[in-house]
Amino acid sequence: MKQSRNFLLGLILALAFAGSSRSMEPEDLVMYPEYVFYNGKIVTVDNSDFTRNLGTIAQALAVRGGKVLAVGSTDEIRALVGPQTKSIDLKGRTVLPGLIATHEHPADWSMISPVGFGRAVTNDEIVSRYLTGTPREQAALLRQTIQEAVSKAKPGQWVRIYGTRGYFKEWAGELGREFPKVVSKSLLDTLAPNNPVIVRAGTGAIINSLALQKVLPKLYYLSDEDRAPIAELGVGGTDLQRYADADSLIEGNIPLLARIYKAELEYWASIGLTAFGSGAYSPAALRGFRYLDERGEFPIRTGWAYLGPDYSEGTLETLASLQGTGTEHMWLVGAWPVDNGGSCTTINARPEVKQREGCNFSPPGSRDYKENGYGLMYRLIKSGMRIATMHTGGDKDIDQYMDIIEKASAEAGITLEQIRAKRHAFDHMALAPRPGQYDRIKKLGLLTSGTSIFHYSYSAEVARDYGEEYTAWVVPRKSLADNGIYNSFETDTPLSQHGGTIFEVAAYDLHRRDKNGVVHAPSERIDRERELKVLTAWGAYYLLKEKELGSLEAGKFADLIVLDRDYLTVPEEEVGKIQVLATMVGGKFAFASRGFATENGMAPVGYQKP
């Protein structure tokens, strides 16, 4: 009975959206759908509360004009079929809303992935080489790989050497230590006197003098103190590699950059991602995305955050008035300061462990005070900006962050109700939040986003350095949901490098095993129903688009995925093996596997596995 009511309501809403100016001729009374999916299991997630209840589960769904027209039984939906409708028999398969990752870096991943850069750029344009093996094995091959690549390059042509970070980015730190033992700016100058060279080492980079001439002007937002070691040594962290890749290596060729991004985003669509949140790390990256959007070629959607360099009062107040606005594929979700969250905790640990922590939000007068951390955060919040897609790394970070929210908002006359309406957020949940912070987080209406891979890559380190009991602070999804706190999903990992999937990552929230198979904080295992809300409806709320995304309801965008098995009923150990057969974004297929396409008389769409 509920299914029939939902179907009728959906159809009424869809007809209402058609507008009142249409002719009342009989042929115009029927809005034929462009697609009908039937004989399946449509998990709508139209109940987004904190219970395990996912809401309506139907048999069929109709799509028109990029949106869901109606959801109902197979008979009800097939009755809407018109002469041009494409009907797809799901043969009992499960359909879910499109998956959403609220802290992701496809722009970064595209530049280190054979799937992104490797598919889009030839060696006639930019000479590229990808190393494989353990960090030490890659380091051992580094010099000869550079020499071989340079020998193939024309004078002045860029040469790129990229290391593989491991399955879930666990080798990033070791690569950053091993590669500088083998190469330096001076050695690169010797090996490549006529070519700009970039060697990506983990999350950083090493470049030669010719590359430095192109990159350094792009680092205008860095302080002289931060620019000096890059200029001298040609070695830097994420700032260097991001600007070297998108702004310098591409040298203003935005169509080429867009081609790289499209190739990468097609991979993410093939694993079910339909929207993501990310900081706009470089002007060129934003232009590349915009180029795709203007041409209708953006495979999925993104909510982007402003990262400077202009943090003046007028700029921030203007941006604050634009939050949530943009196009259907790109919109502004917030901002964050240059120095974002560190790894600052309240936990008593060995001195050498505490020495590795960093506090970027410490208040004025404290030893750790940073103007680009606390100062910019204060200015952002006071201006009315929302904080979103921001890296954080410890519970003390979050204490200090909430202190700034309360103090800056009070000075600006922003009420508690207005603070809650902002939906300020913090990401990663490496060692935060702790249970004692839940009430304050809920009071301020903060949202959390967590990297599920931390169970695999970080929990064992937490147990070793802080104690096993603190592994419960690593992405504590169950406790957050139990306490009515929104938390959303992220991988923060270049899955395209090794063919990883979102379900593979999400499964770690269900079992919480580390890379050695050890389960940490089993009491924080979340049920798969609420994990699905983490992956869909709660992510849409984070991206300020819960009225358009995150569930399959009449009037919302038709962003959906078709699975090869039932997410709700397969044994838990098989959740990570689920494959996406098709992905639709805004009523158009962004991905259709060869098998699904053949079965439905279509051509394959998007990235196809080799």
N, C-alpha and C positions, 0 to 999 in steps of 0.2 A: 504494500500500500504506500509506504514511504517512497519507494522507487517511482511509482506512478505519479505521486505528488511532485517529486523533484523534476520528473520529465516534463510535466505540464507547466510548472513554474519556469523551467528553463526555456521552453518553447515560447512562452508568453514574453519573457525578457528578450529573447532573441528577436522576436517580431517587433517589440518596442524599439529596439536599437535601429531597426530599419528606417525609422523616421516617419513623420506623419504626412510628408509631402508626396508620398508615392500614390500613383493612380490606384483606384479601387477596382480595376479590371480583374477578372478572375485569375488570369495567369500571374498577376502580381501578388496575389494573396499567399502564394506558397514560396518560401525561401528555400530553394533546393540547396542542400549541402554540397560542398566540393568533395568532401571525403566522408565516408561512413566506415567506422571500425565496428565489427560485430562479432558475436559468438566468442567473446573473450571475458576476461576478468578485469574490469576497469576500477582500479583503486583510486578514488578521487581525492582522498585526503581533504575532504571538505569540512572536517572537524579538526581545527588546529590547536585545541586546548592541550593541557599537559597530561592528559590521560592516554591510555593505549587505544582508545576508540578512534579509528581513522575516518569514521563517517560512512558515506554511501559507497557501496561496492556494487557496480552495475555490470551489465553484459555488453553494452554498446555505447558508442559516442559518435556524434556528428560534428563536422567542422565546416565553418563557412566564414569567409572574410578574415582569415587568420585567427579566428576565435572559436571557442567551443560553442556550438549552436545548442546542443541538447545532449543529455546523458539519460539513458534508460535501458529498457529491455531490448533484446535483439528485434523483436517484432515492432516495438514502438519506433525505434530508430530507422529500421529498414523501410518503414512506411513513409519516411521523408525522402527517400531516394528519388532523384530526378534523372532526366536523360543524360546529363553530363556528370553525374556523381560517380566518383571512383569508390567502389566498395571493396573493403579489405576484410577477408575472413581471417580472424585471429586464430582460429582453430584451438580455442581454449587458452591461448597465451595471456600473460598478464601485461597490462598497461599501467604505467605510473606517471605522475607528473614529472616533467623534466627536472633533472638534478641541479642543485645550486651550490656553488662553493663560494663562500664569502671572503676568502683571502687566498687569492691565487695569482700566479705570475705567468700566464701564457706568453706574454711579450718577451719575458726573460727566457722561458723554456724554448721558445721557437729558435733562439739564436744558438742553443747548444744541442739541438735535437736533429738527428738525421731525418726525422719525420717532418720537421718544420723547415729549417734552413736547408737541409740536405735535399729535400724534394723540390724546393723553390729556386735554388741558386746553383748554377753550374760553376765548375772550376774555371771556365773562361771568364766568369765575372769576378769571383772571389775564390782563391785557392783555400780549401778547407780540409782539415784532417781530424778524425775522431779516434782517440786512443781508447783501448779497452784493457781489462785486466785489473789487478789490485793496484792501489796507489803506487806502490814501489815498482811494480811491473810497468806501469804507465810512465813513471819517471825515468826508468831505464831506457825506454824507447824514445823519450822526448827529443833529445838532441838530433838523432838520426832522422826522426820524423820531420823536424823543422828543416833540416838540410834538404831532404827530398822534396818537401813542399816548395821551398824557395827555388829549387832548381827548375820547377815547373812554372813558376810565376814570371810574368812579364815585368819589366822595370816599372815601379810605381804601383803595382797591383798589391792589394791587401792579401796577407796570409794569416789564416786563423788556425790555431791548434787548440782542440778542446779535450779536456779530460772527462772521463765518465765518473759520476759522483757516487756510484753504487746503486743498489736496487731502490732504496728509499732515502737517498741523499746522505747515507751514513758515512761516506768517504769524503765528504766535502772538506772537513777540517784537515784530514790527513793529506789530501791533495794540496791544500794550501801550505802545508809544511814541507812536503816532499819536492814539489816543483821548484821552489826557489833555491833548493840545494843544487839543482842541476843547471838552471838558466838564470840569467840576470839581464838587465837592460844592456849592459856592455857586451855580453856574449851575443845577444840578439843583434846588436849593431854590427858585430863581426860577421855573423852568419848571414845577415840580410842587410847589407849596406844600401841596397836600392829599393827595398820594400818595407812598408809599414807592417809590423807583425804584432799580433796579440795572442798571448797564451793564456787561456782561461784556466786558473788553478783554484778549484773549489768554488767559493763564492767571490773570489777576487780575480785579479789579472796581473800579468807582467807584460809590458810593452817596450818596444825599442824607441829610439829617438825620433825616427820618422813618424811613428804612430803618435808619439807624445806631442809632436807639433800640431797634429790634427785634433787630438783629444783635449789638451789642456785648456784651450779657449772655451770648450763646452762646460768646463767645471767652474764656471763663473760664480756659482752660488756658494762654493766652499770658501771657508776662511783661508787667509794666507797660511796660517799654521797647518791646516789640513792639506793644502795644495803643495806645500813645500816638499814633503817626502815623496809625493808622486812625481813632481818635477825632477827631483834629484835621482830617484831610484827606478822610476818607471813601474813601481809596484803599488797597488791599491786594492781596496775592497770592493764592495758592491757598487759604490758610486762610480768608480773607474770603469768597471766592466759594463755597467748599464749605458753609460754615455759613450764609451768606446764603440759598443755594438750599434745602438740605434741611431746615435747622432753623428758619429764620426766615420765608422766603417761604411755605412750606407751612403755617406756624403751627399745628403739631400735628396736622394733618389727615393721619394716616398712611394711611388708605385712599386718599386722593388721591395721596400720594407713591408708594404701592405700584402704583397704576394707571399712573403715569408710568414706573416701573421696568419693569413688565411689558411695556409697549409697546416700550420700548427693547430689552429682552432678547429679545423676539420677533424683532426685526431680527437680532440676533446669532445666534439659532438658525437663521434663514433663510440665513446664510452659513456654517453648519456648526459653530459653536461650541457645545459641550455642557458645558464647565466652564471656570472662570476663577479666578485668584487675585487678591486685591485687599486693600489696607488698609481697615479700617473707619473712614473719615475723619470720620464724625459719628455720634452716637447715633441720630439720626433715620434715617440711611441704613440702619443695621443693623436698626432696627425695621421699616423698609419692606420689606426683604428677608424678615425673619422673618414679617411679615404674610402675604406671598405663600406662604411655605413652610408655614405652619400650615393654609392653605386648599387646599393642593395645587395652587397656581397659579404656582409658580416654574418658568419655562420651562426653565431649565438649572440648573447647579450652581455653587457657589462655595466656595472655601477662603479664609477671611478671616483677616486679621492684626490684632492688637490694637495700637492707636496711642495708648494712654493715655486720659484724662489721669493716672490714678493709677498711678505706678510704684513704689509702696511694696513692701517686701520680701514682705509677706504676700500682697498681690495677685498679684505676679509668680510666687511659688511655687505659688499656687493655680492660676493660669492654666497654668503649666508642666505641671501634672498633667493638664490637660484637652486638651493638644495632640493633634490628630488625632481628637478626639471631636466629636459634633454629630449632625446628621440626615443623611439621604441627599443632601440638597440644600445644606446649610450646615454647615461644620465649621471648627474653629480650626486654622490651620497655623503660627502663630508670632506674632511681634511685631517692632517696630523703634522706634528712638528718635525724638523730636521732630525733632531735626536729623539727618537721614539723610545719605547720601553726597553730597559736593559734586562738584567737577570737578578734583580734585587729582592732578597727574601728576608723574612724575619726568623728563619730557622738557625739555631745554633749548630755550627759545623766546624770542622777542622780549619785552621787558619788558611791553609793553602786553597781550600774550597771557597772560603769567603773572599779571598783575594781575587778570584776569577769573576765574582759578581760585579755588576755595575749598576749604579743608580742614576738614572737620567732625569728623574722628576723631583729630586731633593730640593727643598725650599731655599730661598735666598738666605745667605749667612751660613749655610752648611758647607762642609768640606766638598761634597759632591755636586754642588749647585752648577747647573749648566743653563746658560741663557737660551741656547737652541733647544733645550729640553723643557724645563719648567717655564722659562720665560715665554717661549712661543706657544706652549700649551695654554698658558694663562691668557695670552692675547687672543688665541683662537676661540676659546670658550667665551670670553668676555664679549667678543664681536658677534656672538650668536651662531658661530659655526658648530656643526656636529663633528665629533671625533669618530672616525670609522676607518676600517681596514688597517689599523695601527698595530705594529709588532709590540708585544710585551713579553716579559719573561720571568715574573716572580710576584709573590703576593704583596711584598712591600711596594713594588711598582704600582700595584692597584690601590693600595692605601693612599699613596701620594697622589695618584691620579684622581681619586675621589675627593681628596682634600682640595685639589685645584678646581675641580668642578664646582664644589660648594662655595669656595671663596670667590672665584672669578664671577660666578653667576650672581652671588649676593651683591658684589660691587656693581654689576651691570643692571641690577634690578630684575633679574630673571627669577621667576618664582619656581617653587618645587614642581608644580604642575607643568610649567614650561620646560624645566629640565627633563622631566620624564618624557615629554613629547618629542624632545630632540633624539632620543634613542642613542645616546652616546654608547660607544662599543669599545671592547678591547679583544685582541685576537691572540691565538696560539694556545693559551692555557697551559704553558709549560710547567709551572709550579704555582698556579693560581686559577681560580680563587681558592682560598682556604675556607673551611666551613664557617668560621667566625665572621666572614665578610658577606655572607649571603643576604642577611637582613638589610644591610646598607646598600648593596647592589640592587636589591629589589625596590628599596625605597626610592633610589635615584632613577630607576627604570633602565639600568644599563643592560646591554646585550653582550653576549660572549660568543666567540667563534674559536673553535678548537681544531688543532692539527691531529687527526686520529693516528697518524704515523708515529707520534711520540710514544705510543704504547710499545711499538716495535723498536724504535731507535733511542729512546731517552729514559724509559722507566728503570732499566737496569743501572744506568748511571746515577739516577736519583737514589735508588736503594743503596748503592755503594757510598755515595757522598753525603747523603742526608739521613738515610734510614728507610727501611721498607715501608713504615707507616706513612711516609710522605708521598709514596707513589699514588695514594688516593687523591692527591692534589693535581695529578697529571690528567688533564681533560676529564673532569669528574661529571660526565654527562648525566648519569642517573640522579645524583644528588641535586644538580641544577634543575632538572626537570621536576623532581619531587618537590622542590621548593618554588616552583613556578617562575623560573628564570629562563628566558629564551637563550638557547645556545645553538649555533649553526656549524656547518661543516667546512673543512678545508683540507687539502692535501699538502699544499705548499711544497710540492715536489714535482720534478720534471718527469711525470709518468710516461711521456712519449719517448723518452730515451730507451726504455726497456719494454714497452708494451703493457704497462700497468693499467689497472682499471679502478674506477671509483668504488665499485662494490668490494674489490680486494682491500682497499684502504678502510672502508666503512666497517668491514668485518672485524677489524681490530677493536672497535668500540664494543662489540658483542662478546669477544673472548679475552681481550686485554693481554695477549701474549707478547713477550718481547722477542727479539730476533733469535734467542736461544730456546724459545718455546715455553719459557717460564711465565706463569700468570701472575700479574701484580694487581693488588687491590680488587679481588673478585667481587666485592660488594658494590663496586662501581660499574659492573657490567650493565648496560642498558638493554632493554627489550627491543626487538626489531621494529615494533610498531612506532615507538617514539623515535628510534633512529631514523625511520623514514620521514618523520616530521622534521628532524634535524636536517635531512637532505633536501627537503622541499619547502614546506610551508614556513618553517622558522627562518630559513634562509631568505625567503621572499620578504619576510618582515624586516630582517636586517637590511636588505637592499631597498627598503621603503616602497616596495611594490607588491604588498600582500593583496591589493585589490585587483592586480593584473596577473600575478604569477603564483606559483607554489601549490596550486590545486587545480583539478579539472572540474570547473563549474561553468555554467552558461554565462557568457559575456567575458570570461577571462581568455587570455591568449592560449591558443592551442599549442602549448609546449608540452610534449609527451614523449615517452619512450616505450618501446615494445621489447619485452625480455624473452630469453630462451627458456626460462623456468620461473616458477612462482616464488617471488621473494618472501611471501608470507608463510609458505608451507615447506620449502626445501629444508633439509637438515641444516643446522647452524653451520656445520663445517663446509657446506656447499655455497653459502651466501657469497663468499669471496670469489667463487667461480662463475657467478652469473655473468652472462654476456648480453650486450644490447644488440638487438637485431635491427632496430630502426629508431631514429630520433627525428621528431618534428619540432620545428621552431616557428611559431606564428603561422601555423597552417601549411608550412612548406617542409618537405623532407630535407633536413640538413645531413642526414645519413640514412642509407638503406643498404644493408649488407647484400652480398651477391645472392645468397640463398633466399632472403626475404624478397628481394627485388624480382628474382626469377619466378618465385611462387606467386607473385601478384602482378605479373606482366609489366614490370617496370624496368628501367635501367638502373643499375647500382648508382648510389649517390654518395659523394664525399669520400673520405679516406677509406681505403680497403686494405686489409692485412695482406702482406705479400704471400 
